[in-house]
């Protein structure tokens, strides 16, 4: 269950942080775009995407609410029976949603595999031009260029084994140069990796209504920034736009989710052309101002995310309190918790036994000794002598079974007097030492039947927390 | 003429601004004066009467924090927690089998505070006892799974009766 609730916290908090940072990004992107700083918008969007995957808020909450000993504070990572049932139902729906969202992408991957099999490696002029452009961009890695009938537009595919795809037929140098530069820019920007991550996010956060919008934004902005960069490299906006429009007129085909292409669809192409023209005429913001604005973005994002995290915990705590189911257990305490004092020889017929190694449990914690033993009828079981100073205490907490049998729990003083409390069930008491000396802790069973004792005694020093 | 009119207008603005500064700073001066008067009165009164109080105890009462020392037999866990008012704290999960017991012993400081001490079962159900001072209790488990031990401090933040009890009054 802990894994389920951790997963629920992670999914919900990442969805929350991602959505908030997207909101902040959306506001800032308007400002940045008017100032012509496309690269900042683009990289900030990548950061937004990462916020949907990296559980920043969850890690922050874990640091805030978890102590070094593993204990947690508040309602963090705990559940009620109601929350558990709800999580189980919602968890099943979430898994079904992930599968439902994942199926089209799975089909797409399989389709890409089929397309790849039908493609053949390019030879001759296109390959030579590709190598030349790779050399110009200082890309050492050997990326194959494939050509096939079912390729609608020049495209880049593959995160670990990238490949460039070209539509079937002859392409002039001008088109090849634009197409190659464009795809190579995508490769340098790692757009395919982010595209794959975005697919994963779409599957995991399918319940988030913003995801579709962010998916589209990522596609758009990877193209805008790629156009911006490729255009800067080629240095001829008109030629670039012309090639883009030619491709738009000539080619059409089924879109693949996991590839980035030179041409996506007509409306996108028109938007891209508009942007390119706009960026050409815009006066760029200076670097210092851009850096300041970026800092403002990160500050605004961080503050909002922190506030949202606190809000999330408040809501969850309210939910936890509203659905909490509790049972208060009856606590039987010793009679009035009053101490009795009598001489150790008051009952000469009592049989004395000393606690041995079998009566102690190996798992005893610091400063405390766990005990577990049976005491026969008319037996007083006691420890060896314990050296105590004035002001110290001997604390005891034991459970007696059968719970209806009264026993004496106490200490034997150096003077030979015994101090005890008389109780049944769960007994706890603190015997404060008023005179330094050697004491013994004991439990006495005056019943007709033997009883089982389970619990601990601890030796507490006057200064609390030091222990023995 | 125009220049004179401009100068007059500037003077009016400056006067207006200075007047506002004066209005805003006056209460602060009065307040500061009042404080210094109170401070000197306090000094006078302190010469006559001396109060001694346990700073730590008072802090606990003011903040509602309860220091808890506890031992949990199952899981072999020892606790040394400070739990604020209205705060619930729980251990990490530990596995337990059906039919076994969780023995808890806790002692609180200040001992007059009341807290809930209990376990959270694998379904999230809380079973607890109300503890004041110190207590031990054995929870019998009816199902296998992972359990947590929790302590919830539901005590009020300020208790005036405690405050009075912990002050030692010395006539000077």
Interface residues (C-beta under 8 A of the other chain):
Chain A: X1 X2 X69 X70 X71 X72 X73 X74 X75 X78 X79 X80 X81 X82 X83 X84 X324 X325 X326 X327 X328 X329 X331 X333 X361 X363 X365 X366 X368 X370 X395 X397 X398 X399 X426 X427 X428 X429 X430 X454 X455 X456 X458 X464 X465
Chain B: X67 X69 X71 X73 X76 X77 X78 X79 X80 X81 X87 X88 X89 X90 X91 X92 X93 X101 X103 X105 X107 X109 X118 X120 X122 X123 X124 X125 X126 X127 X128 X129 X130 X131 X133 X134 X135 X136 X137 X138 X139 X146 X148
